[in-house]
Amino acid sequence: MKQLLEEFSEGSVRALARVLTRVENRAPGSFRLLREVFPRSGRARVIGITGSPGSGKSTLVDKLAGRYADADGPIVGIIAVDPSSPYSHGAILGDRIRMQSADTPGKVFIRSMANRGHLGGLAPSTTDVVTVLDAWGIDPILVETVGVGQDEVDIAKLADVSVVVLVPGTGDDIQALKAGIMEIGDIFVINKCDQTGAERLELAIRAALELAPEQDGWRPPIVRTVATTGDGVDGLIGEIDRCHRNLAGDSQRSVRKRRAARERLMQILGERLMNVVLETCGEARIDGAVTAIIGREKDPYSLADEIVESAFPGRPSCRSNT
């Protein structure tokens, strides 16, 4: 462990990959690794790229990373989250296949992750992976979510700037009117804008934005791109930089950071408490409860209360609201 941390501190890419694997798999010692690297994090720009399936997010991320890699700066990071099978929990991790130009040795580091059935567009350990990349010195970090709907908006809790990618002709003009997506977008991108319907989609987005309150002078811009050719990508980077500058003097930044820190703490608490419950009660107890639910012998609410009370005896009351 000590040698791994030393190599990580010295900038070893192999050590970075090993730390990421341990953290993502929750291997023994992973939380110690996170405790050690956490103080070095908090400096990277985290840019979230989200949107509906088939909107060209991977190609857009590829082009963005290529532009950032051309600049004289730190290594660019990409976290690409792919959906998992609901049965095997496996994933093809095909986003990396589509990111050919960004995979520049020494300039771009790509990490593919499976969401492992986690809703919200991200994987359970995405925040920890961002922390590790940040601590290693990667900046910026581009986080591409799985194709999401209007209620899967976890990226807004993680990213400094959230970019929502929509495409014309696929119903995204209706999607743009739905509250969840509209509320998380710092920047809206109409990708594949050379297709019919781009004007209509932009009008729908603008109409929806008019109904939303302006946040400390920031009105989310709308950028048109054709990711396959790179058209509009420089303009998108300009808007991302402008958003970062706006956030630097924005009172909402501290509110965002506090909300994100709280969400992260609650997530870790939930994970730790669940581990305590499973270790205390054992799989046999859980399996028995599942059988009782299926047979309608007992309701899941009472069983949950009983399991929690078994794991944390002596509490005045662990009962849920009755």
Secondary structure, DSSP 8 states (H G I E B T S, - for coil): -HHHHHHHHTT-HHHHHHHHHHHHHT-TTHHHHHHHHGGG-S-S-EEEEEESTTS-HHHHHHHHHHHHHHSSSS-EEEEEEE---TTT-----THHHH--TT--TTTEEEEEEE-TT-SSSS-TTHHHHHHHHHHHT--SEEEE--S--TT--THHHH-SEEEEEE-TTTTHHHHTTSHHHHHH-SEEEE-STTSTTHHHHHHHHHHHHHHS--BTTB---EEE-BTTTTBTHHHHHHHHHHHHHHHHT-HHHHHHHHHHHHHHHHHHHHHHHHHHHHHHHHHHHHHHHHHHHHTTSS-HHHHHHHHHHHHSTT-S------
